[in-house]
Amino acid sequence: MSTQARGLNNFISDLRNSKSKQEESARVEVELAKIRKKFNPGDAKLAADGSNPSLSSYQRKKYVWKLVYIHVLGYEVDFGHAEVLALVRSKKYSEKMVGYVALSLLLRGSDPIMSTIIDTMKADLTTAPNNPKRGKVSVKNDAVQCLALCSLANISGLELIQAMHVEVQHILVSRTSTEQVKKKSALCLLRLTRTSPNLISGREFAPHMGQLLQEKHLGVLTSVMSLLNGLALQQTTDYEVLIPHVVHILSMLVMKKACEREYLYYQTPSPWLQIKLIKFLQLYPNAIENHDIGMAAAGNEHVNQLINVVSKILMETDVSDSINKSNADHAILFEAVDLIVAWGTTCPIVLREGAMKLLGKFISVREPNIRYLGLSTMAKLAQIEGSVEGAKNHQATVLVSLKDADISVRRRALDLLFVICDTDNAERIVDELVAHLVVADASIREEMVLKIAILAEKYATDLRWYVDTILKLISISGDYVSDPIWHRVVQIVTNHPQGDLQGYAAATLFVAVAPIRCHETTVRVAAYILGEFGFLIAERPGMSGDEQFRVLHQHWFTVDTQTRAILISTYAKLANLYEECRPLVAPVFAKSKNSIDVEVQQRCVEYAAMREAFSPEAVEDLLREMPPFEDKRRSALELRLLQTEGENSATVAKASVPSEVEQQRALLAAQMFSSGPIEEDMANGMQPIEEQDDELVSKPSDEHVGEDEEAEAREIGADPSGDVDGEGEGEAEEHNTGDVVQDQQNTRVLVGIPKELIPAMRKAFSNLCTSPSGVLFENSMLQVGVKHEYVGAQGRISVFFGNLHSSPLQNFKVRVDQPDHLRMQMQGTQDLIDDGEYDSAGCTVATKTQAKLMILLEVTAPFDDAPSMRITFDTEEGEHHDYPLRLPLVATCFMEPVNLDPGAFMQRWKSLEGQDRECQEVMKLPPNAPEIDEQYMERVAKIIVDGLKFGRCQGVDPTPWTVSGAATFRTGAQDMNGNNINVGCLVRVEANPRANAFRVTTRTLHPLCSKAIKNVSLVFALTPLWNELLPSMAENLTKGGVLYCPLQTNKRIVLGIVLATYIAISNIASLKHITVEGEAATKKTLLINVVACKRSNQLPEQWCMDDNDTPRYIGDADFNSSSIAIRHYTHQGFEKCLAGKTIVFIGDSTVRYQFMHLVGFLKFQRFMRCQDYNMSKPPDDECYLIGFKDLHHDWTSWYKQSTIMTGSDGKHDEQQHSLCDCFRPDPFVARLHSLKTYEYRFVKRRTSYGEINIIYLQNFKDRIRMNQDYPPFSSYWSTRRCKTGECGDSNRTFAFDGDTNSTFWTVLPRLKATHVFTNLGWGNFYQLSEFSCKMEEFNAHHPDINTYLLSRLPSKDGVFAPHLTFDKNKLKCKVNSLDRAVINKDVPTSWYWDSNHALSILNEEYNHQLTKAICPMLTT
Amino acid sequence: MIKGIIIVNNSGKPRLVKFYQNVFGEERQQSVIRRVFQQVSTRPDSFCNYLEGSVPEWGENIKLIYRHYATLYFVFAVDAQESDLGILDLIQVFVEALDKRFANVCELDLIFHSDKVHYILDEIVMGGMVLETNINSILQAINDQERMHNDSMRKAGPSDSVDTISTKLGAGRNW
């Protein structure tokens, strides 16, 4: 029976048949017009209420339901209200029912038309009190009351509430109301009080509530408790008297399980009621104060009772097999833990510890919901004083959850880590978080950055660590470091003059901002800090005032106006302090005076005018460093956290409590100075400025070229540090900031690297980049030799320091910078190494002897910077030498050539097509360059192979004018699964001899593509001087980006640019499996079958009829002639192609059928036929197309037969063996909520070419569970398992349980899969598309496993079709795919077994496609 | 409280939409549905059933609690007052009630009997609050309603009951 009208059903069917959104909305428009006309025909007279009296009851209901349906679809419905109200007013229940539902969906409380319905609703609410004796009628009144209550609750307009709340209250407390009415009136009242708080006076109403709590009916109690919770939330104290009542009910449920049968939910007594009871108790955190057992005063026994109840819940909640049962139990349990949290320290310690222990168990389970809630509740529990220690024990487990695939779980883990962080573990946790940040996805980065920043600040025992951490944050994830975070760094550095924090920060930032490529935020912080505290480091070698200016100013043209504004203030300060900066700064000011950006312009003009307008003292005063910042109670970071997480968040509570370290710091700071209101000023100075300075931004390149060579030299290899002598000394005197050591050393002569040496040094560095040993540096005193070798990601560098001087070199120290991307171990002559830990004196190197340093290292990430090495020593003559050098450790050191065959190369190359994966540069040779000839091209090839360590891929280059190569950059960094991360590069150079030009293209594929491009770059230059230039190119490898190559003319010309990085070329290793079937034309006939095929009108497009009258798919072949030849692998071709491979199918039944047909084809050498299905009707021998109607067996029986069929029958086929791990509940029923079958099939087939393994893993709902007695968790030949076809649910232990992605990572490598075809079971295209990116990542780490996404079939019934369409171009990430949908285009319905499964003919064609994907056919 | 309930199928078509708070106007409601769908549909079934607030129309600190059954997502948007697992159970109760009422419920039931689905929901959740969780009493209330509905129809004249739709599709009888 349907309550719905036929017209409505027709309308719905029409809408569902719409092919497009337009068609649907056109249909809706037509319907709306029709209904409008029916409601107001124009000629008929409307009733007083605006409804059309001539409509029948049936019509009115039908049209109103249509309106409701249209509304749900999302179309605006702005009429028909009169008819809705007419239905509500009707005396008939059926009309009222529709009317009220429509009312609550279509109208809102504030609608003026509502006032006209008040009387009707009121009348319905107060229909004659029920009298049990009146039987049927009273039921009806009841029902009408219910309708009105329900509608009132759903609408809850203010006017309605005022008009009716008294009635609702009355109904609730009335003794005559039925249970149904009571339930609804309680909730209705709750809704009313929520909309209009304080509608009810708590003191007056509490006794009524007490009365209601006596109610025996659990349904009513549940509603009443909802109401009570709502009321108590508003007027907590008024309802405190009800605690004993609530405890009593709870105790009845928990202790006595006093519950009607039907309120048992999976054996748990009404969990919802229990939850509500406990929630109520959570409102009274002081309820158990002074609870000492036995001391409870008479009348307070409920306190003991309550504690007993909570202990019982805590101790006796079992883990249940039923997910629903354990859900319900855990729901109560979590509520109880929340109650313990609410009680806080007044709660007995044993309960708190018990709760913590339980939660510890929960956060390590696999079930994601429990883990999620466990993490979230533990964060709350850890807030209680004294509980954090318990939580800290679980730190390791929490860190694992931080890497969970599920963002919800990750968030909770992050929160919990945040809460349990304190001074003891801060460094560990923060470092873990920072490490995780590198791989964390964008959705959580901002949150992480904020939290890391707060933790680092809160728990830094050494503020230098805090500064370092924030700098790391900026470099890893600069875009997510908001202004408040770096403002905070500035504040903290400014406010802590004690120790060497300010000097340290200045020096660190100087180093951080020195590379041309650094994040803009780094530039801002550096600008501010150097402006304030740069003077503290100005005496250090290479960090003088003008050096500070230069490192900052190199960023001028790439930063936005906001940063420029900061830079200008910094420049003004620098110019004020250092004479030599003034000529540097003046032109900047002069130029920016006309900036269209107001802020920039104003600052320039003001600073320029300042000196004329004020006295020198006043200027000094203005440019003096800023006073300390006012310490606000809540930092901007905490406010931001509050904004995103809300008041109740555990993390916010945590953040607002100052840590001990912070308090100490605050105390110290307070002693140092009194604070001033400066924060505002700073914020004002740093307002974002939207207008861009077009003039300046538009010509950065000119300026870049214009920089002098010295700047370049500093950027590259050796730091000249020419400024150390003379000038540095002068400065030391000028600024009276030096400490004692400085004064003592004033007499000493500082010696850096003289400028003349720089070209030679650069050359030495370059040579070393490409040769295994050589001299890195040499002058009259010291020779530094280097020997280095590399295997994969690891390297060994020996550095020798020889004393060429006539006297010993004293205090000889070497400090090697240890960047994040290199893991280093150093050994050396005693006291040689300066690890920065303490002030080591260094060693002495006697004349004509050597000190030695050996470095073992492993590269962990792409990088673009050679590590620096600083050598310092003193001579007897009293000179202090300081040589900043760089180790010749560049990206190419770790390159390994990769040899790809042409097919493989092209496949990779094509798969990487697309904008962001490609980098291209066209370069024209200078006019005087020699012509490009073949010899020239050979040299180009040589550069690629010898210079850049690429593997040349000659087969790809059809003409001498192209050169292609591939290489891998090995790192020792590991991904989540412990596999090394490798970075690969593809490059292609194409020459156009006529135009004398080259085009250089590289392709890259990597989620962190932009970062990788930034980090690693390969530079490739084409010039007749290549022999000479190769070393300097290698040198430039360390810089990345555009290569400036000095030619004889001393002009810089952009010669070429190549960038290519991507993490892990997928499939490099497996590509060797792919052999193009072209080796011998004679064998071709053996492997490939050419079938003549005729076009037939009876067949769909792209199909033809072969000689056996079997339809064959031919794809996009040209149909010009009536007959065409199609090419397929023969049976042997299949075997040869698949031999030695392990092919894994993962997916739903459509995938299983494809698997079955592949296995069947290999075994029977033919299509599966009708008789294979064991049909009762004797089938014709060549029957390929079996229709559902011909099949008299159900699926389950065929399912069993197919299992047997694939296996060995012991007589005829010794080549094939199969295992089947499967069970299905018998009789097999697919019910919505009992999907629980797991099925795996393993087939081994021996062929003359080798063994073929074909495996099917069932995946209906993105979940796969593997039995421990089956491969890959047990040997294929093990006997410890049930027989094929006899699988049952008992006696199995799952060795693996996870979604498709984790199956990829965990199971596939163990299965030694070579090819994987997967769909996500019943997943839709969105999920496939999302999954493609996970696949891409997997491919990157498992290049030996080829993965393909299988599309779903376009099912033949309309309901599911839209989400089954497949468009590989719309996948989020580019992966291989096999589109099975395209073959099915327009095929007749009779080619389907049923609505979802294709017949053997289609499966066969899928397998041809699949085989061709694995072994491409040579077309000539 | 429960701020809203959305049932949407695997391709994003809403099958039942009920807003208990804050969201007015078809356009805004549809944008909520789209947003909700985008978020839940990208999560594999192996993930947990909670998704934290990213539907601005409902305000901050809203949690989406959802379950995925075959072709349908049942999504409840709730505030911090609700028990996380309790709502999961509630969804289960709702689905079980539908399943009992329609004998193996499938998406088509929700399409062609949207009225009944609304009635059933109204017996479980009212104004954003849990009304009843006992399946028997939910079905009892529905049966009573239907009886009365039919009574009043009989009085009204010729019956306008129509054929039931027998076609049933689901993730498949056959798989």
Interface residues (C-beta under 8 A of the other chain):
Chain A: M1 S2 T3 Q4 A5 R6 N9 I12 R16 S57 Y58 W65 V68 Y69 H71 V72 L73 G74 Y75 E76 V77 K92 Y93 S94 E95 M97 V98 V101 L105 R108 V139 K140 A143 C146 L149 C150 A153 N154 S156 Q180 K183 K184 L187 C188 L190 R191 R194 L218 G219 T222 S223 S226 N229 L233 E262 Y263 Y265 S270 P271 W272 I275 K279 N324 N327 A328 H330 A331 F334 E335 P368 N369 R371 Y372 L373 A405 D406 S408 V409 R411 T644 E645 G646 N648 D1148 S1149 W1195 A1230 R1231 L1232 H1233 F1260 K1261 D1262 R1263 G1298 D1299 T1300 N1301 S1302 L1320 W1322 G1323 N1324 Y1326 Q1327 E1330 D1357 V1359 F1360 P1362 H1363 D1394 S1395 N1396 H1397
Chain B: M1 N10 S11 P14 L16 V17 K18 Y20 F24 E26 E27 Q29 Q30 I33 Q38 S41 T42 R43 P44 D45 S46 F47 C48 N49 Y50 L51 E52 E60 N61 H68 Y69 A70 T71 A80 Q81 S83 D84 L85 G86 L88 D89 L90 Q92 V93 V95 E96 D99 N104 V105 C106 E107 L108 I111 F112 H113 S114 D115 K116 H118 Y119 D122 M126 G127 G128 M129 V130 L131 E132 T133 N134 I135 N136 S137 A141 D144 Q145 E146 M148 H149 N150 D151 S152 M153 K155 A156 D160 S161 V162 D163 T164 I165 L169 G170 A171 G172 R173 N174 W175
